[in-house]
Amino acid sequence: MTGGTIAAMSQSLLESVTLGLAQRRLRAQLDTRRWRALTRRFPGVLASMEGMDLGPWVTPLWEGFNAKMLSAIEPVPPMRFLRESVIRRSMFVDVRGAWLQAQMELLTGHFGAEQLRELAAETPVGDPPLCDASLMTSHNTVHHLAHLARYEQHTGSQLAACSTVLEWGGGYGNLCRLMHRMSSELERYIIVDTPLFCALQWLYLSMTLGEDRVSLWTGNGDPPATGLVIVPVPAVPELDVNVDLLISTWALSECSPLAQDHVSGARDWFGAVRLLLAFQASNAQLPEAGRLDAIARNADCDVLPVGVIDDNFYAFR
Ligand SMILES: C[S@@+](CC[C@H](N)C(=O)[O-])C[C@H]1O[C@@H](n2cnc3c(N)ncnc32)[C@H](O)[C@@H]1O
């Protein structure tokens, strides 16, 4: 072994020990009493959406992910739910290396060191794997912030100026949490997703933003005019709202063509002037994903490569 190899090994050992200690510090921040109290209510939240028909909205891929996810989080989500393989496969980026480095450079340049430190700091909820002990952040949070930074850089506009947002397919709720960190002006933030992910978002966002701000709306009466409103996709035909910004990152592209056409055509993006979309080219698992390219261009979006992932694109308006 050369001196250089030994130095590199010691460096990587030091980094993994530092990250391990940071992860322990993060875990210690979790309010376990609140987590237990909220998870006790989780089965009731899920049951309130029982029997909703997902049929026309979802792709076979997401039917499969939902079935796997259900067995992973029943009767209640585990405290470290972000470590579940179905989440890691479908929505938690943790690639690190050159991908992470490029996004860190983008974020430092765009937000500056101080704001980045505030935005990037992870919450302990779900036990996200940290990738940076100094910023106490995960690659997925860096990845989500990179979408927001790219949008602002490309369009020259400030996301914080938007007061109403609809996010289609919000994962476990991380982008919504980050949007709330970025903007104190947010009046109403609506997330549409499958009932199972709606229940998970209810839990994650109640923990991170406060349960007083979070409501689940299943289609009866008017949706709440303020706060964070979570809507199961079968209730969308009843959802009569107009927003400033519509966000959908790797979600509309992962929905059925009926859902894609409903949002972009019948609902005209829920009146949104601004669009922040991310999507992949069609592939064997998602043969309709690439439809988003023509849909976005038709809506006067600029389509540009994501860069760190081949054959993946942003569409901004
Ligand atoms: C690949 S994940 C992306 C999550 C998040 N937007 C992100 O970029 O990390 C796809 C998201 O779309 C949601 N989804 C799948 N089918 C959907 C449908 N028919 N309607 C609404 N959301 C759907 C999934 O539950 C998940 O939240």
The ligand as a Gaussian input file, in Angstrom:
#p B3LYP/6-31G(d) Opt

LIG

0 1
 C      -40.974000       9.518000      -8.070000
 S      -42.014000      10.124000      -6.801000
 C      -41.503000      11.809000      -6.783000
 C      -41.749000      12.459000      -5.475000
 C      -41.296000      13.912000      -5.387000
 N      -42.048000      14.751000      -6.292000
 C      -39.824000      14.016000      -5.648000
 O      -39.425000      14.566000      -6.694000
 O      -39.039000      13.546000      -4.808000
 C      -43.621000      10.182000      -7.571000
 C      -44.684000      10.808000      -6.713000
 O      -45.915000      10.826000      -7.467000
 C      -46.930000      10.231000      -6.686000
 N      -47.956000       9.658000      -7.577000
 C      -47.930000       8.488000      -8.253000
 N      -49.065000       8.338000      -8.951000
 C      -49.822000       9.435000      -8.704000
 C      -51.103000       9.869000      -9.146000
 N      -51.825000       9.148000      -9.986000
 N      -51.573000      11.073000      -8.719000
 C      -50.829000      11.842000      -7.876000
 N      -49.608000      11.463000      -7.422000
 C      -49.112000      10.292000      -7.834000
 C      -46.212000       9.203000      -5.840000
 O      -46.964000       8.756000      -4.736000
 C      -44.996000      10.029000      -5.440000
 O      -45.304000      10.909000      -4.407000

